[in-house]
Amino acid sequence: MSRTVIVTPFGRADQLAAACVLSEIPGDVVPIGDFSAIVQSGTDIEAGNRAAAAISKLTGKHEVLLMVRSEEQIDAAHYRSGEREADVPAGLALSNLPDELERLLLEVTDPREVDGWIDTSAMSKLEASRATMTPQRTALARTAMLWLIAALLALAVLIFGILQGVGGSAMGWVVAVFGAIVLGVAVLRVRRLLSPGAGR
């Protein structure tokens, strides 16, 4: 049997589990000291490389550590932004992290025995989406929803004003212009709030 352990900078195991579920990366997530890791059994080095590359795309500028044990050999490497940056001496990596990592890698400890263990197969994508929502993102989503409602109301006012204006009402055109201005402002606000990087 072989085992892969990928140590990530995620401070909360539930956030790593959510990221893995949304990226369709299977495994058991466990906390390891100040970090969290995903543990996969029965995977080869190539499968471990693919999983580490995928997870490192989610961690931005931060590194993830891949460790794969197979047939008495341990392959260790750092990944960043989807790329394998450097091989790492396995002994050095193990000495700098809690003993739990070595026990997991050598299959002395089962992931389910670790306090805080999460089975990613038991987490739905809806639950995963909720777990990735930071307070900042939640606030942005609420604000964007309010502006979206304002945009819909402004659209209704615009249509009403146009219908009145076509019917010969000068006030209808004033209402239509007001609705168009509010609609434009609301759409711009929603676009800014939902743009990549907002809330980071």
LOLO-543987 format. One record per residue: x, y, z of N, C-alpha, C, CB in turn; residue in one letter. Coordinates in Angstrom, 1 decimal, always signed. Each point is the difference from the previous one (the first is absolute). Glycine has a CB too. Layout:
! LOLO-543987
> X:Y:Z:X:Y:Z:X:Y:Z:X:Y:Z:a;
...
//
This chain:
! LOLO-543987
> +0.8:-1.2:+0.0:-0.8:+1.2:+0.0:+0.9:+1.3:+0.0:-1.9:-1.3:+1.2:m;
> +1.3:+2.3:-1.8:+0.7:+1.3:+0.1:-0.9:+1.0:+0.6:+1.3:-0.6:-2.1:s;
> -0.6:+1.7:+2.5:-0.9:+1.1:+0.6:+0.6:+1.3:-0.4:-0.6:-1.5:+2.0:r;
> -0.3:+2.5:-2.2:+0.4:+1.3:-0.4:-0.6:+1.0:+1.1:+0.0:-0.6:-2.5:t;
> +0.9:+1.5:+3.0:-0.4:+1.0:+0.9:+0.4:+1.3:-0.6:+0.2:-1.5:+2.0:v;
> -1.2:+2.4:-2.2:+0.3:+1.4:-0.5:-0.3:+1.0:+1.1:-0.5:-0.7:-2.4:i;
> +1.6:+1.3:+2.9:-0.2:+1.0:+1.1:-0.2:+1.4:-0.7:+1.5:-1.4:+1.6:v;
> -2.5:+2.1:-1.1:-0.4:+1.3:-0.6:+0.1:+1.1:+1.0:-1.5:-1.2:-1.6:t;
> +1.5:+2.4:+1.2:+0.0:+1.2:+0.9:-1.4:+0.3:+0.6:+1.9:+0.9:-1.2:p;
> -2.9:-1.7:+0.8:-1.4:+0.2:+0.5:+0.1:-0.2:+1.5:-1.1:-0.7:-2.1:f;
> +0.7:+1.7:+2.9:+0.0:-0.1:+1.4:-1.2:-0.8:+0.6:+1.2:+2.2:+0.1:g;
> -2.2:-2.2:-0.9:-1.2:-0.8:+0.4:-0.3:-1.2:-0.9:-1.0:+2.2:+0.9:r;
> +0.9:-3.3:-0.3:-0.2:-1.2:-0.8:-1.3:+0.0:-0.8:+1.2:-1.3:+1.8:a;
> -2.3:+2.0:-1.3:-1.2:+0.0:-0.7:+0.1:+0.8:-1.3:-1.2:-0.2:+2.1:d;
> +2.1:+1.2:-2.1:+0.2:+0.8:-1.2:+0.7:-0.8:-1.1:+0.0:+2.1:+1.4:q;
> +1.0:-2.9:-0.9:+0.7:-0.8:-1.0:-0.9:-1.1:-0.5:+2.2:+0.4:+1.2:l;
> -3.0:-1.0:-0.3:-1.0:-1.0:-0.5:-0.9:+0.6:-1.0:+0.1:-1.2:+2.2:a;
> -0.6:+2.4:-2.0:-0.9:+0.7:-0.9:+0.7:+0.2:-1.4:-1.2:+1.1:+2.0:a;
> +2.4:-0.6:-1.9:+0.8:+0.2:-1.3:+0.2:-1.3:-0.7:+1.1:+2.0:+1.0:a;
> -0.9:-3.1:-0.3:+0.2:-1.3:-0.7:-1.3:-0.5:-0.6:+1.9:-0.5:+1.6:c;
> -3.0:+0.7:-0.9:-1.3:-0.4:-0.5:-0.3:+0.7:-1.3:-0.8:-0.6:+2.3:v;
> +1.0:+2.0:-2.3:-0.3:+0.8:-1.1:+0.9:-0.3:-1.2:-0.9:+1.8:+1.5:l;
> +2.1:-2.3:-1.2:+1.0:-0.3:-1.1:+0.0:-1.5:-0.3:+1.4:+1.9:+0.7:s;
> -2.3:-2.6:-0.1:-0.2:-1.5:-0.2:+1.4:-0.7:+0.3:-1.8:+0.5:-1.7:e;
> +2.4:-0.2:+2.8:+1.2:-0.7:+0.5:-0.4:-0.8:+1.2:+1.5:+1.8:-0.9:i;
> -1.5:-3.2:+0.7:-0.5:-0.8:+1.1:+1.1:-0.2:+1.1:-1.5:-1.2:-1.6:p;
> +1.0:+0.8:+2.8:+1.0:-0.3:+1.1:-0.6:+0.4:+1.3:+1.8:+0.4:-1.6:g;
> -1.0:-0.7:+2.6:-0.3:+0.4:+1.4:+0.8:+1.2:+0.4:-0.5:-2.4:+0.6:d;
> -0.2:+3.4:+0.0:+0.7:+1.2:+0.4:+0.2:+0.0:+1.5:-1.1:+1.2:-1.9:v;
> +2.3:-0.9:+2.4:+0.3:+0.0:+1.4:+0.8:+1.3:+0.3:+0.0:-2.5:+0.1:v;
> -0.1:+3.0:+1.1:+0.8:+1.1:+0.5:+1.4:-0.6:+0.4:-2.0:+1.3:+0.8:p;
> +3.1:-0.6:-1.2:+1.3:-0.3:+0.4:+0.7:+1.2:+0.6:+0.2:-1.8:-1.8:i;
> -0.2:+2.0:+3.1:+0.6:+1.2:+0.6:-0.8:+1.2:-0.4:+2.2:-1.0:+0.0:g;
> -1.6:+2.0:-0.6:-0.6:+1.2:-0.4:-0.5:-0.1:-1.5:+1.4:+1.3:+1.6:d;
> -1.2:-2.5:-2.2:-0.4:-0.2:-1.4:-1.1:-1.0:-0.1:+2.4:+0.6:-0.7:f;
> -2.8:-0.9:-0.5:-0.9:-1.1:-0.2:+0.5:-0.8:-1.2:-2.0:+1.3:+1.0:s;
> +1.7:-2.6:-1.1:+0.5:-0.8:-1.0:-1.1:-0.9:-0.6:+2.3:+0.0:+1.1:a;
> -2.1:-0.4:-2.3:-0.9:-1.0:-0.6:+0.8:-1.3:-0.2:-1.4:+1.7:-1.2:i;
> +0.8:-2.8:+1.7:+0.6:-1.3:-0.1:-0.7:-0.9:-1.0:+0.7:+0.2:+2.5:v;
> +0.1:-0.8:-3.4:-0.6:-0.9:-1.0:+0.7:-1.3:+0.1:-0.6:+1.9:-1.5:q;
> -0.1:-3.0:+1.5:+0.6:-1.4:+0.0:-0.1:-0.6:-1.3:-0.5:-0.2:+2.4:s;
> +1.5:-0.7:-2.8:-0.1:-0.7:-1.2:+0.4:+0.8:-1.2:-1.7:-1.4:+1.0:g;
> +2.2:+2.6:-0.9:+0.4:+0.8:-1.1:+1.5:-0.1:-0.3:-1.9:+1.6:+0.6:t;
> +2.2:-1.4:-1.9:+1.4:-0.1:-0.4:+0.6:+1.5:+0.0:-0.4:-2.1:-1.4:d;
> +1.7:+2.2:+1.1:+0.6:+1.3:+0.0:-0.6:+0.9:-1.0:+2.1:-1.1:+0.7:i;
> -2.5:+0.6:-1.9:-0.6:+0.9:-1.0:-1.3:+0.6:+0.5:+1.1:-1.3:-1.8:e;
> -1.9:+0.4:+2.4:-1.3:+0.4:+0.5:+0.2:+1.1:+1.1:-1.1:-2.2:-0.5:a;
> +2.1:+2.0:+1.4:+0.3:+0.9:+1.0:+0.5:+1.3:-0.6:+0.6:-1.8:+1.5:g;
> +0.2:+1.8:-2.5:+0.4:+1.2:-0.7:-1.2:+0.8:-0.6:+2.2:-1.1:-0.5:n;
> -3.1:+0.4:-0.1:-1.2:+0.7:-0.5:-0.8:+0.6:+1.1:-0.1:-1.6:-1.9:r;
> -0.1:+0.9:+3.0:-0.8:+0.6:+1.1:+0.7:+1.2:+0.6:-0.9:-2.3:+0.5:a;
> +2.2:+2.2:-0.3:+0.8:+1.1:+0.6:+0.0:+1.2:-0.9:+1.5:-1.6:+1.2:a;
> -1.4:+1.4:-2.5:-0.1:+1.1:-1.0:-1.3:+0.7:+0.1:+1.6:-1.2:-1.5:a;
> -2.7:+0.4:+1.5:-1.3:+0.6:+0.1:-0.3:+0.8:+1.2:-0.8:-1.9:-1.4:a;
> +1.3:+1.3:+2.6:-0.2:+0.7:+1.2:+0.8:+1.3:+0.1:-0.5:-2.2:+1.1:i;
> +1.7:+2.1:-1.7:+0.9:+1.2:+0.1:-0.6:+1.2:-0.8:+2.0:-1.5:+0.3:s;
> -2.8:+1.2:-1.3:-0.7:+1.1:-0.7:-1.0:+0.7:+0.8:+0.3:-1.3:-2.1:k;
> -0.8:+0.6:+3.2:-0.9:+0.6:+0.9:+0.6:+0.9:+1.1:-1.5:-1.9:-0.5:l;
> +2.8:+1.6:+0.7:+0.7:+0.7:+1.2:+0.7:+1.3:-0.5:+0.2:-2.2:+1.1:t;
> -0.3:+2.6:-2.3:+0.6:+1.2:-0.5:+1.5:-0.1:+0.1:-2.0:+1.2:+0.7:g;
> +2.6:-0.2:+0.0:+1.5:+0.1:+0.0:+0.6:-1.0:+1.1:-0.2:+2.4:-0.7:k;
> -0.6:-3.0:+1.5:+0.5:-0.9:+1.0:+0.3:-1.4:-0.5:-1.4:+1.3:+1.7:h;
> +2.4:-1.9:-1.1:+0.4:-1.3:-0.4:-0.8:-1.1:+0.6:+2.3:+0.9:-0.2:e;
> -2.4:-2.0:-0.5:-0.5:-1.3:+0.6:+1.1:-1.0:+0.0:-2.4:+0.5:-0.7:v;
> +2.4:-1.4:+1.7:+1.0:-1.0:+0.0:-0.6:-1.4:-0.3:+1.3:+1.3:+1.7:l;
> -0.8:-1.9:-2.7:-0.4:-1.4:-0.5:+0.9:-1.0:+0.6:-1.0:+0.9:-2.1:l;
> +0.5:-1.9:+2.7:+0.8:-1.2:+0.5:-0.7:-1.2:-0.5:+0.9:+1.3:+2.0:m;
> -0.3:-2.2:-2.7:-0.5:-1.2:-0.5:+0.9:-1.2:+0.4:-1.1:+1.2:-2.0:v;
> +0.5:-2.1:+2.8:+0.8:-1.2:+0.4:-0.4:-1.2:-0.8:+0.3:+0.9:+2.3:r;
> +0.6:-1.5:-3.0:-0.3:-1.3:-0.7:+1.2:-0.9:+0.0:-1.7:+1.3:-1.5:s;
> +1.5:-2.5:+1.9:+1.0:-1.0:+0.0:+1.3:+0.5:+0.7:-0.9:-0.9:-2.2:e;
> +0.8:+1.3:+3.4:+1.1:+0.5:+0.8:+0.7:+1.2:-0.5:+0.3:-2.3:+0.6:e;
> -0.9:+3.0:-1.6:+0.6:+1.2:-0.6:-1.0:+1.1:+0.3:+1.3:-1.2:-1.8:q;
> -0.7:+2.4:+2.2:-0.8:+1.2:+0.2:+0.4:+1.1:-0.9:-0.3:-0.6:+2.4:i;
> -0.7:+1.0:-3.2:+0.2:+1.1:-1.0:-0.6:+1.3:+0.7:+0.0:-1.6:-2.1:d;
> +0.8:+2.7:+2.2:-0.4:+1.2:+0.6:+0.3:+1.2:-0.9:+0.3:-1.0:+2.3:a;
> -1.2:+1.9:-2.4:+0.2:+1.2:-0.9:-0.9:+1.1:+0.5:+0.6:-1.5:-1.9:a;
> -0.2:+2.7:+1.5:-0.8:+1.2:+0.2:-0.7:+0.4:-1.3:+1.6:+0.8:+1.8:h;
> -2.8:-0.4:-1.7:-0.8:+0.5:-1.1:-0.5:+1.4:+0.3:-0.7:-2.4:-0.6:y;
> +0.7:+3.2:-0.5:-0.6:+1.3:+0.1:-0.7:+0.4:-1.3:+1.8:+0.6:+1.7:r;
> -3.0:-0.1:-1.6:-0.7:+0.5:-1.2:-0.1:-1.1:-1.1:+0.8:+2.3:+0.5:s;
> -1.0:-3.5:-0.1:-0.2:-1.1:-1.0:+1.3:-0.6:-0.5:-2.1:+1.1:-0.6:g;
> +3.3:-0.7:+1.0:+1.2:-0.5:-0.5:+0.9:-0.6:+1.1:-0.1:+1.8:-1.8:e;
> +0.8:-2.8:+1.5:+0.9:-0.7:+0.9:+1.3:+0.9:+0.0:-0.9:-2.3:-0.4:r;
> +1.1:+2.9:+1.6:+1.2:+1.0:+0.1:+1.3:-0.7:+0.3:-1.6:+1.7:+0.7:e;
> +1.6:-2.6:+0.3:+1.2:-0.6:+0.4:-0.2:-1.3:+0.7:+1.0:+2.3:+0.1:a;
> -0.1:-3.2:-0.3:+0.0:-1.2:+0.8:+0.5:+0.3:+1.4:+0.4:-1.5:-2.0:d;
> -0.9:+0.8:+3.0:+0.4:+0.3:+1.4:+0.5:-1.3:+0.6:-1.7:+1.9:+0.2:v;
> +2.8:-1.9:+0.6:+0.4:-1.2:+0.7:-1.1:-0.4:+1.0:+2.4:+0.7:-0.2:p;
> -2.9:-1.9:+0.1:-1.1:-0.5:+0.8:+0.3:+0.2:+1.5:-0.6:-1.6:-1.8:a;
> +1.8:+1.2:+2.2:+0.4:+0.1:+1.4:-0.1:+1.4:+0.6:+1.4:-1.9:-0.3:g;
> -1.0:+2.9:-0.6:-0.1:+1.4:+0.4:-1.4:+0.4:+0.2:+2.1:+0.5:-1.2:l;
> -3.0:-0.9:+0.2:-1.4:+0.4:+0.1:-0.6:-0.6:+1.2:-0.1:+0.2:-2.5:a;
> +0.4:-1.4:+2.8:-0.7:-0.7:+1.2:+0.5:+0.6:+1.3:-0.2:-2.1:-1.3:l;
> +1.5:+2.5:+1.3:+0.5:+0.6:+1.3:-0.5:+1.4:+0.3:+2.0:-1.4:-0.4:s;
> -2.5:+2.1:-0.6:-0.5:+1.3:+0.2:-1.5:+0.1:+0.3:+1.8:+0.8:-1.4:n;
> -2.5:-2.0:+1.4:-1.4:+0.0:+0.2:-0.4:-1.0:+1.1:-0.3:+0.6:-2.4:l;
> -0.9:-0.4:+2.9:-0.4:-0.9:+1.2:+0.2:-1.5:-0.4:-1.6:+1.8:+0.8:p;
> +1.8:-2.6:+0.3:+0.2:-1.5:-0.2:-1.2:-0.6:-0.7:+1.5:+0.0:+2.0:d;
> -2.7:+0.6:-1.9:-1.2:-0.5:-0.5:+0.2:-0.3:-1.5:-1.4:+1.2:+1.7:e;
> +2.1:-0.3:-2.4:+0.2:-0.2:-1.4:+0.7:-1.3:-0.4:+0.2:+2.5:-0.2:l;
> +0.9:-2.8:+1.0:+0.7:-1.2:-0.3:-0.9:-1.3:+0.3:+2.2:+1.2:+0.6:e;
> -2.9:-1.1:+0.5:-0.9:-1.1:+0.3:-1.1:-0.2:-1.1:+0.4:+0.4:+2.5:r;
> -0.9:+0.6:-3.0:-1.0:-0.1:-1.1:+0.7:-0.5:-1.3:-1.3:+1.9:+1.0:l;
> +2.5:-1.4:-1.3:+0.7:-0.5:-1.2:+0.3:-1.4:+0.1:+0.9:+2.3:-0.3:l;
> -0.5:-2.8:+1.4:+0.4:-1.4:+0.2:-1.1:-0.9:+0.3:+2.2:+0.8:+0.8:l;
> -3.4:-0.3:-0.8:-1.3:-0.7:+0.3:+0.0:-0.6:+1.4:-0.2:-0.5:-2.5:e;
> +0.9:+1.1:+3.4:+0.0:-0.4:+1.4:-1.4:+0.6:+0.6:+2.6:-0.1:+0.2:v;
> -2.9:+1.2:-0.7:-1.3:+0.7:+0.4:-0.9:+0.0:-1.1:+1.2:+1.4:+1.7:t;
> -2.5:-1.7:-1.5:-1.0:+0.1:-0.9:-0.6:+1.4:+0.0:-0.6:-2.5:+0.2:d;
> +0.4:+3.2:-1.3:-0.6:+1.4:+0.0:-1.2:+0.1:+0.9:+0.9:+0.3:-2.2:p;
> -1.7:-1.3:+2.3:-1.2:+0.1:+0.8:+0.2:+0.0:+1.5:-1.1:-1.2:-1.8:r;
> +2.4:+0.9:+2.2:+0.3:+0.0:+1.4:+0.5:+1.4:+0.4:+0.6:-2.4:-0.1:e;
> -0.4:+3.3:-0.9:+0.5:+1.4:+0.4:-1.2:+0.9:+0.3:+2.0:-0.3:-1.5:v;
> -1.9:+1.0:+2.6:-1.0:+0.9:+0.5:-0.2:+1.1:-1.1:+0.5:-0.5:+2.5:d;
> -1.7:+0.7:-2.9:-0.3:+1.0:-1.1:+0.0:-0.6:-1.4:+1.0:+1.7:+1.5:g;
> -1.0:-3.0:-1.6:+0.0:-0.7:-1.3:-1.3:+0.3:-0.7:+1.4:-1.8:+0.9:w;
> -1.3:+2.0:-2.2:-1.1:+0.3:-0.9:+0.1:-0.9:-1.2:-0.2:+2.4:+0.8:i;
> -0.9:-3.2:-1.1:-0.1:-0.8:-1.2:-0.6:+0.8:-1.1:-0.2:-2.1:+1.4:d;
> +1.0:+2.5:-2.4:-0.5:+0.8:-1.1:-1.2:-0.6:-0.8:+2.3:+1.0:-0.2:t;
> -2.4:-2.3:+0.2:-1.1:-0.7:-0.7:-1.3:+0.3:+0.7:+1.6:-1.8:-0.9:s;
> -1.6:+2.2:+2.2:-1.2:+0.2:+0.7:-0.5:+1.5:+0.0:+0.7:-1.9:+1.5:a;
> +0.1:+2.7:-2.2:-0.3:+1.4:-0.1:-0.6:+0.3:-1.4:+1.8:+0.6:+1.7:m;
> -3.0:+0.1:-1.7:-0.6:+0.3:-1.3:+0.6:+1.3:-0.5:-2.1:-1.1:+0.7:s;
> +1.9:+1.4:-2.0:+0.5:+1.2:-0.6:-0.6:+1.2:+0.6:+0.5:-1.2:-2.1:k;
> -1.8:+1.1:+2.5:-0.6:+1.1:+0.6:+0.6:+0.4:+1.4:-2.1:-0.6:-1.2:l;
> +2.4:-0.5:+2.0:+0.7:+0.2:+1.3:+1.4:+0.6:-0.3:-1.3:-1.9:+1.0:e;
> +1.9:+1.4:-2.0:+1.4:+0.5:-0.3:+0.0:+1.5:-0.4:+0.6:-2.3:-0.8:a;
> -1.6:+2.7:+0.0:-0.2:+1.4:-0.3:-0.2:+0.9:+1.2:-0.9:-0.7:-2.2:s;
> +0.1:+0.2:+3.1:-0.2:+0.8:+1.3:+1.3:+0.1:+0.8:-2.4:-0.8:+0.0:r;
> +3.2:-0.3:+0.0:+1.2:+0.0:+0.8:+1.0:+1.0:-0.5:-0.4:-2.4:+0.6:a;
> +0.4:+2.6:-1.9:+1.0:+0.9:-0.6:-0.4:+1.5:+0.1:+0.6:-1.8:-1.6:t;
> -1.8:+2.1:+2.1:-0.4:+1.3:+0.1:+0.6:+0.7:+1.3:-2.2:-0.6:-1.2:m;
> +3.1:+1.5:+1.0:+0.5:+0.8:+1.1:-0.9:+1.1:+0.3:+2.3:-0.5:-0.7:t;
> -2.2:+1.1:+1.9:-0.9:+1.1:+0.4:+0.0:+1.1:-1.1:+0.4:-0.5:+2.4:p;
> +0.8:+0.8:-3.0:+0.1:+1.1:-1.0:-0.8:-0.4:-1.2:+2.2:+0.6:+0.9:q;
> -2.1:-1.9:-1.3:-0.7:-0.4:-1.2:-1.5:+0.0:+0.2:+1.9:-1.4:-0.7:r;
> -2.3:+1.0:+1.9:-1.4:+0.0:+0.4:-0.6:+1.4:-0.1:+0.3:-2.0:+1.5:t;
> +0.4:+2.9:-0.9:-0.4:+1.5:-0.1:-0.1:+0.5:-1.4:+1.1:+0.3:+2.3:a;
> -0.1:-0.7:-3.1:-0.1:+0.4:-1.4:-1.2:-0.6:-0.8:+2.5:+0.2:+0.1:l;
> -2.8:-1.4:+0.2:-1.1:-0.7:-0.6:-1.3:+0.7:+0.4:+1.2:-2.2:+0.0:a;
> -1.3:+2.6:+1.2:-1.2:+0.7:+0.5:-0.2:+1.3:-0.7:+0.2:-1.2:+2.2:r;
> +0.9:+2.0:-2.2:+0.0:+1.3:-0.7:-0.3:-0.1:-1.4:+1.7:+0.8:+1.6:t;
> -1.1:-1.8:-2.3:-0.3:-0.2:-1.4:-1.5:-0.4:-0.2:+2.4:-0.7:-0.4:a;
> -3.0:+0.0:+1.3:-1.4:-0.4:-0.1:-0.9:+1.3:+0.1:+0.5:-2.3:+1.0:m;
> -0.1:+3.2:-0.1:-0.8:+1.2:+0.2:+0.1:+0.9:-1.3:+0.4:-0.1:+2.5:l;
> +0.8:+0.2:-3.1:+0.1:+0.7:-1.2:-0.7:-0.6:-1.1:+2.2:+0.8:+0.8:w;
> -2.3:-2.2:-0.8:-0.7:-0.7:-1.1:-1.5:+0.3:+0.1:+1.8:-1.8:+0.0:l;
> -2.3:+1.8:+1.2:-1.4:+0.4:+0.3:-0.3:+1.4:-0.5:-0.1:-1.6:+1.9:i;
> +1.1:+2.5:-1.6:-0.2:+1.4:-0.4:+0.0:+0.1:-1.6:+1.1:+0.8:+2.1:a;
> -0.3:-1.6:-2.7:+0.0:+0.0:-1.5:-1.3:-0.5:-0.6:+2.5:-0.4:+0.1:a;
> -3.1:-0.6:+0.5:-1.3:-0.5:-0.5:-1.1:+1.0:+0.2:+0.8:-2.4:+0.6:l;
> -0.8:+3.1:+0.6:-1.0:+1.0:+0.2:+0.2:+1.2:-1.0:-0.1:-0.7:+2.5:l;
> +1.4:+1.0:-2.7:+0.3:+1.1:-1.0:-0.5:-0.4:-1.4:+2.0:+0.8:+1.5:a;
> -1.8:-2.0:-1.8:-0.4:-0.5:-1.3:-1.6:+0.1:-0.2:+2.0:-1.6:-0.1:l;
> -2.7:+1.3:+1.2:-1.4:+0.1:+0.0:-0.4:+1.5:-0.1:-0.2:-2.1:+1.4:a;
> +0.9:+3.0:-0.7:-0.3:+1.4:-0.1:+0.3:+0.5:-1.4:+0.5:+0.3:+2.4:v;
> +0.6:-0.7:-3.0:+0.3:+0.4:-1.4:-1.0:-0.4:-1.0:+2.4:-0.3:+0.6:l;
> -2.9:-1.0:-0.5:-1.0:-0.5:-0.9:-1.3:+0.8:+0.2:+1.0:-2.3:+0.0:i;
> -1.4:+2.5:+1.2:-1.2:+0.8:+0.3:+0.1:+1.4:-0.5:-0.4:-1.3:+2.1:f;
> +1.5:+2.0:-1.9:+0.2:+1.3:-0.5:+0.0:+0.1:-1.5:+1.4:+0.5:+1.9:g;
> -0.8:-1.5:-2.6:-0.1:+0.0:-1.5:-1.4:-0.2:-0.5:+2.3:-1.0:+0.0:i;
> -3.1:+0.1:+0.7:-1.4:-0.2:-0.4:-0.8:+1.3:+0.2:+0.2:-2.4:+0.6:l;
> +0.1:+3.1:+0.5:-0.7:+1.3:+0.2:+0.4:+1.0:-1.0:-0.2:-0.5:+2.5:q;
> +1.5:+0.6:-2.8:+0.5:+1.0:-0.9:-0.5:-0.2:-1.4:+2.0:+0.1:+1.3:g;
> -2.1:-1.4:-1.8:-0.6:-0.3:-1.3:-1.4:+0.4:+0.0:+1.6:-1.9:-0.3:v;
> -2.3:+1.9:+1.4:-1.4:+0.3:+0.1:-0.2:+1.5:+0.0:-0.4:-2.1:+1.2:g;
> +1.5:+2.9:-1.2:-0.1:+1.5:-0.1:+0.3:+0.7:+1.3:-1.7:-0.4:-1.7:g;
> +2.2:-0.3:+2.7:+0.2:+0.6:+1.3:+1.5:+0.4:+0.1:-1.8:-1.4:+1.1:s;
> +2.0:+2.7:-0.9:+1.4:+0.5:+0.1:+0.6:-0.5:+1.3:-0.6:+2.1:-1.3:a;
> -0.2:-2.2:+2.4:+0.5:-0.5:+1.2:+0.5:-1.5:-0.1:-1.6:+1.5:+1.2:m;
> +0.9:-2.2:-2.1:+0.4:-1.4:-0.3:+1.4:-0.1:-0.5:-2.3:-0.5:-0.5:g;
> +2.7:+1.5:-0.3:+1.4:+0.0:-0.5:+1.0:+0.3:+1.1:-0.8:+0.6:-2.3:w;
> +0.4:+0.3:+3.2:+0.8:+0.3:+1.2:+0.2:-1.2:+0.8:-0.8:+2.4:+0.0:v;
> -0.3:-3.1:+0.3:+0.1:-1.2:+0.8:+0.9:-1.1:-0.7:-2.3:+0.5:+0.9:v;
> +2.2:-0.6:-2.3:+0.8:-0.9:-0.7:+1.5:+0.3:+0.1:-1.9:-0.3:-1.6:a;
> +2.2:+1.6:+1.5:+1.4:+0.4:+0.1:+0.6:-0.3:+1.4:-0.4:+1.8:-1.7:v;
> -0.4:-1.5:+2.7:+0.4:-0.4:+1.4:+0.2:-1.5:+0.2:-1.3:+2.0:+0.8:f;
> +0.4:-2.8:-1.4:+0.1:-1.4:+0.1:+1.3:-0.5:-0.7:-2.5:-0.2:+0.1:g;
> +2.8:+0.8:-1.2:+1.2:-0.4:-0.8:+1.3:+0.3:+0.8:-1.3:+0.4:-2.2:a;
> +1.3:+0.8:+2.8:+1.2:+0.4:+0.8:+0.2:-1.0:+1.2:-0.4:+2.4:-0.7:i;
> -0.7:-2.7:+1.4:+0.1:-0.9:+1.1:+0.4:-1.4:-0.4:-1.7:+1.4:+1.2:v;
> +1.1:-1.8:-2.3:+0.4:-1.3:-0.6:+1.5:-0.1:-0.3:-2.4:-0.2:-0.9:l;
> +2.9:+1.2:+0.2:+1.4:+0.0:-0.4:+0.9:+0.0:+1.2:-0.6:+1.3:-2.0:g;
> +0.3:-0.5:+3.1:+0.8:+0.0:+1.2:+0.0:-1.4:+0.7:-0.5:+2.5:+0.2:v;
> -0.7:-3.1:-0.2:-0.2:-1.3:+0.7:+0.8:-1.1:-0.7:-2.3:+0.7:+0.8:a;
> +2.2:-0.7:-2.2:+0.7:-1.0:-0.7:+1.5:+0.1:+0.2:-1.9:+0.0:-1.7:v;
> +2.4:+1.3:+1.6:+1.4:+0.2:+0.3:+0.5:-0.5:+1.3:-0.1:+2.0:-1.5:l;
> -0.7:-1.7:+2.6:+0.3:-0.4:+1.3:+0.1:-1.6:+0.1:-1.1:+2.1:+0.9:r;
> +0.1:-2.7:-1.5:-0.1:-1.5:+0.1:+1.3:-0.6:-0.7:-2.6:+0.1:+0.0:v;
> +2.9:+0.5:-1.2:+1.2:-0.5:-0.7:+1.3:+0.2:+0.8:-1.2:+0.5:-2.2:r;
> +1.3:+0.6:+2.9:+1.2:+0.2:+0.8:+0.1:-0.9:+1.2:+0.0:+2.3:-0.7:r;
> -1.2:-2.6:+1.3:+0.0:-0.8:+1.2:+0.3:-1.5:-0.4:-1.7:+1.6:+1.0:l;
> +1.2:-2.0:-2.2:+0.2:-1.4:-0.4:+1.3:-0.2:-0.8:-2.5:-0.3:+0.1:l;
> +3.2:+1.3:-0.3:+1.3:-0.2:-0.8:+1.0:-0.8:+0.7:-0.5:+2.2:-1.2:s;
> +1.4:-2.9:+0.5:+1.0:-0.8:+0.7:+0.9:+1.0:+0.8:+0.0:-1.7:-1.9:p;
> +0.3:+1.2:+3.1:+0.8:+0.8:+0.9:-0.8:+0.8:+1.0:+1.7:+0.1:-1.8:g;
> -3.0:+0.1:+1.6:-0.8:+0.7:+1.0:-0.1:-0.8:+1.3:-1.3:+1.1:-1.9:a;
> +1.5:-0.5:+3.0:-0.1:-0.6:+1.3:+1.2:-0.8:+0.4:-2.3:-0.1:-0.5:g;
> +3.4:+0.2:-0.3:+1.3:-0.7:+0.5:+0.7:+0.9:+1.0:+0.2:-1.2:-2.2:r;
//
